[in-house]
Amino acid sequence: MPKRSIFISGIHGVGKTTFSKQLENILHLPLYSASTLIKRQNSALEFPEKKIQDVAKNQDVLLQAIENFVSEEKFILDGHFTLQKENCEIVKVPLSTFEQLSPDLMILLLDDPVKIQQRINIRNDVFFEQEFLRNMQETELRYSQEISNHLNIPLVCLNGFSAFELFLKSTTKGVIEDVYN
């Protein structure tokens, strides 16, 4: 039986980890981070300043890691629709990754680039310009919609922590039950 997943996405600093952990606690589904799975599969891969050298290869490693390390039938995956290459180019994760992953539901988290920049600056030694964050977030939004339409996968877009919290408190179980039943 194929694995079933909920894919949580958003740019670095948007609040994916916080949101995903709360969703994990509500749904009692295991949570995996794409970057952690990739590093577990291939410890030689490094992501200096959140930049990826070969996005397609990186995603092939992710799919192999899911096969090797995710034993549960249903799980939550924290990842990205777009990544940043070493030359600061914003690159879409290959559509084939999502075709193979085939999530049952995709949730895209969005927020004000000023707030995202502040969060990143507090927790990392990396600096991102607000304009870059805005462009990456817009690309992530457009591409997530494209994937949703192409693969006929439900997409929920949440903008800001108040929307995240409202979703978690009021509709999560109903949305997830609709997807899994």
N, C-alpha and C positions, 0 to 999 in steps of 0.2 A: 504494500500500500504506500502511495507517495506521501511524503511529509507535507504537513499543512502549516502555513506560517502567516504571521502578521508582520508586515514590514514597516518599521518606523524609520522615517527619514527626515532630514533637515540638514542645513549646513552646520559646520563646526560652531559650537557655542550657542545654538538655538535652544537647547534644553532636552535633547534626545535621551540622554542617560537618565535624568530625573524623571521625565515622563514615562520612559520605558520601565523603570523600576516600579513606579506606581502602578502601571498597567499589569506588570508581573504579579504584584501583590493582590490585585483585584481578581485577576483571571486564574491565578495559580498555574500559569504556564511558564516554562523555563525561558529565560532571557539570554540571548547571545549577542555579543558585539561582533560585527563583521571584522573590524580591525584586530580584535583579539583572536578570532578564529584564524585569520590570515597569518598572524604571527605564530600561532600555535602550529599551523601546518608547515610554515616555512620561516623559521626563526631568523634566517638571513635577510629577510625583507625588512627594510627600515623606511620610516616615513618622516624624514626630517622636515620640520616646520609644516607638517600636514600635507606635504607634497608627494605625489606618486610618480614614479619613473615610467612604468608601463601599466596603464589602467586595465587593459584587456587581460594581461597575464595575472595581475593582481586579483581580478574577478574569477579567473579560472582557479586560482589557489583557494579563493573563498568557497566556491562550489565543491571543490574536493574536500575542504575542511568540514563543510556541512555533512558531506557523506561520511567522513571518517569520525567526527566527534559529536554530532548531534544524533542521539539515539531516540529521542522522544518523537512521537507521531505529530504533535502540535507544539509549536514554539513561537517565540517573538524574536525578531532579528532587528537590531539597531544598525542602520547602515546609511548609504547615500545613493542618490540618483546621479549626482555629479561629483567629480573629484578635481583637485588641482594638481596639474603636472608641475614638474620642477621649473619650467619656464613661466609659471603663473597662469598658464592657459587653463581655462575651465573646460573639462572634458566630460562628456556623458558616459556613464557606465554603459557598456554594450547592452543593447536590447536583449541579446541572447542570454545574458545573465538573468534577466527577469523572466524570460521564457522558461528557463530551466528551473529557477527558483519557484516560479508560479505561485506567488503569495495569494492567499484568499482575501486579504484586505491590505491596503496600503494607507498609512497615515503620514501626512507631510506636516511637519511643524515649521511655522514661520514666526518671525518676530521683527521688531524694529532693528535695523542694522546698527544703530547707536547702542542699543542694549546688548546686542550680540557682541559688538566690539568690546564693550566694557567687561563682559563675562570672560571673553577670550584673554584680555589683557590681565585680568586678575589671576587666572589659573595657568596661563602659559607664558613662556618667554617669547611668544610669537606675536607679531603685530600685523594686522590686516587693515587696510584702508576701508572706510565705510562704503565707498563706491564699489570696491571689489566685492564686499559682502553683499551689497544690494544686487549687483550683477549675478553673482553666484546663486543667490536666493531666487531671483527671477528665472534664471536658467533651470534651476531645480524644479520650480513650480511648473513651468511650461513642459519640461520633459516628463515630469510625473503625470501630467494630464495626458500627454501623448501615449505613454506606456499604458495608463489606465484604459484609454480608448482602444488602443491596438489589441490589448490582451483581455479586454472586458473584465477588468479587476476593479472593484469598488475603491475609490480614493476619497479619503476624508482629509481636508485641509483645515488646520487649526492655527489661528494667528494670535499669538501672545499667551502668556501664562494664565490669564483669566479664562481664555477659551480652552486651554489644556485642562484646567481644573474642572470646568463645567462639563466637558466631555467625560472626564473620568468619573465624576460624581453622578451624572444623570443618565447618560446614554450608553455607556460602554457595554454593559451586559447585554442590552437589547441589540446593539449593532453587532457584537460578536456572536450572539446567539443566532441572529439572522444569517450571518456568514457561514457558521458551522452546522446549521441545521437544514 
